[in-house]
Amino acid sequence: MYNSSLKILRLLPPELSHTITINFLKYFKIRQKNIEDSILSQHLMGLDFTNPIGLAAGFDKNAEVMHSMFSFGFGFVEVGTITPEPQNGNIKPRVFRLNEDKAIINSLGFNNKGIKKIKKNLIKYRKSYLNNKIVGVNIGKNKNSINGINDFLVGIEELGDLSSYITVNISSPNTIGLRDLQLRGNLEILIKKILNKRDQIKNINSKPILIKISPDLNEDQLRDIALISLANNIDGLILTNTTLKREKNLISINKDKIGGLSGKPLFDNSNVILKKMFELTNGQIPLIGVGGISSGKDCYEKIKSGASLIQLYTSLVYSGPNLINNIKSDLIDLIKIDGYKNISEVIGKSV
Ligand SMILES: Cc1cc2nc3c(=O)[nH]c(=O)nc-3n(C[C@H](O)[C@H](O)[C@H](O)COP(=O)(O)O)c2cc1C
């Protein structure tokens, strides 16, 4: 059924097909048998992950289809990016498929329904039978906000209690000035304020805070982020967001569209960043590897490169939801072939 739906959806413009998918998943209950095996389970950041495969931010921006994502077998789901005020994002068209490259370019610009509305979805969810599942809340800043840092503090205050972990997104390329928050001076101020806010609020003070970073950072910038994260006990790093770089070997007609590139062409670059960060942090901070994962083999490579967990988005668009069980099945085989008893033993083995 998924394969024929995918074929039809692929005939439509990408953003329309995404909206249809979300509306369908909102109301449709999926029942399918998923692969579960304790070889994939880990206790990390105070949370029990049944498997390491997460849905990356941007697919469920408004926290509307988390139940469907868990039905497909994801071990955790990240919703958002959520900004304090609702916003429409950049002008359309702003999502492009690069079919031949198995990639996407987007310049959405944090289109989302804003904290007030999305909070209601999260409250409803927390009251449901899925309350024990791991849902990360990815927060950002509004395009026109005068005090960007304050937007993150509002996100933590309003949504922290409803999250399993909070992701501070300072790496989307489609909001002017956002990525500058990754630079040393700015990052130090941001992190201190964020941790201060978290620690002040009962019910939130134990929530893990993760920072999501760009694949377009240089060595010095990565070193700064590693040192600041270690010094401030940041709970985790997510590497990476989409890239503004364009490799010469892209072949699709849409390769020069403006925006962040995701999918297969991002795999190697995001792996390089992952390996460097694993080294720079001496494996002391849990890393979530994202970028171009479309198979169990890719997932295994990310974990060997230093990731404790992984996330994906673009390959879900090209392969459909059966992908999650296929990845899990292949991953279990790869772990067993190499003689490991649990996935945690694989982390960083090739660094
Ligand atoms: C259409 C689209 C929208 C995205 N929106 C967000 C977002 O709102 N916040 C965010 O942190 N990342 C966002 N991302 C980035 C993904 O979470 C992920 O980091 C990136 O796509 C690389 O993973 P992939 O190659 O598996 O897609 C978006 C990606 C895509 C393709």
The ligand as a Tripos MOL2 file, in Angstrom:
@<TRIPOS>MOLECULE
LIG
   31    33     1     0     0
SMALL
NO_CHARGES

@<TRIPOS>ATOM
      1 C1         11.9110   19.7130    4.1890 C.3       1 LIG1
      2 C2         12.8470   19.7520    5.3680 C.ar      1 LIG1
      3 C3         12.5360   20.5600    6.4620 C.ar      1 LIG1
      4 C4         13.4020   20.5940    7.5640 C.ar      1 LIG1
      5 N1         13.0670   21.3610    8.6480 N.ar      1 LIG1
      6 C5         13.8620   21.3450    9.7470 C.ar      1 LIG1
      7 C6         13.5040   22.0710   10.9100 C.ar      1 LIG1
      8 O1         12.4440   22.7060   10.9910 O.2       1 LIG1
      9 N2         14.3670   22.0610   11.9560 N.ar      1 LIG1
     10 C7         15.5370   21.3510   11.9440 C.ar      1 LIG1
     11 O2         16.2650   21.3570   12.9320 O.2       1 LIG1
     12 N3         15.8960   20.6320   10.8480 N.ar      1 LIG1
     13 C8         15.0840   20.6040    9.7690 C.ar      1 LIG1
     14 N4         15.4440   19.8690    8.6770 N.ar      1 LIG1
     15 C9         16.7450   19.1570    8.6770 C.3       1 LIG1
     16 C10        16.6110   17.6940    9.0970 C.3       1 LIG1
     17 O3         16.1470   17.5770   10.4120 O.3       1 LIG1
     18 C11        17.9620   16.9580    8.9600 C.3       1 LIG1
     19 O4         18.8840   17.5500    9.8430 O.3       1 LIG1
     20 C12        18.5260   17.0220    7.5470 C.3       1 LIG1
     21 O5         17.4950   16.9300    6.6030 O.3       1 LIG1
     22 C13        19.5430   15.9080    7.2730 C.3       1 LIG1
     23 O6         18.9470   14.6430    7.3970 O.3       1 LIG1
     24 P1         18.4100   13.7800    6.1270 P.3       1 LIG1
     25 O7         19.5060   13.7720    5.1100 O.co2     1 LIG1
     26 O8         18.1020   12.4190    6.6880 O.co2     1 LIG1
     27 O9         17.1900   14.4780    5.6570 O.co2     1 LIG1
     28 C14        14.5810   19.8200    7.5640 C.ar      1 LIG1
     29 C15        14.8790   19.0050    6.4560 C.ar      1 LIG1
     30 C16        14.0150   18.9580    5.3900 C.ar      1 LIG1
     31 C17        14.3540   18.0680    4.2180 C.3       1 LIG1
@<TRIPOS>BOND
     1     1     2 1
     2     2     3 ar
     3     2    30 ar
     4     3     4 ar
     5     4     5 ar
     6     4    28 ar
     7     5     6 ar
     8     6     7 ar
     9     6    13 1
    10     7     8 2
    11     7     9 ar
    12     9    10 ar
    13    10    11 2
    14    10    12 ar
    15    12    13 ar
    16    13    14 ar
    17    14    15 1
    18    14    28 ar
    19    15    16 1
    20    16    17 1
    21    16    18 1
    22    18    19 1
    23    18    20 1
    24    20    21 1
    25    20    22 1
    26    22    23 1
    27    23    24 1
    28    24    25 2
    29    24    26 1
    30    24    27 1
    31    28    29 ar
    32    29    30 ar
    33    30    31 1
@<TRIPOS>SUBSTRUCTURE
     1 LIG1         1 GROUP 0 **** ****
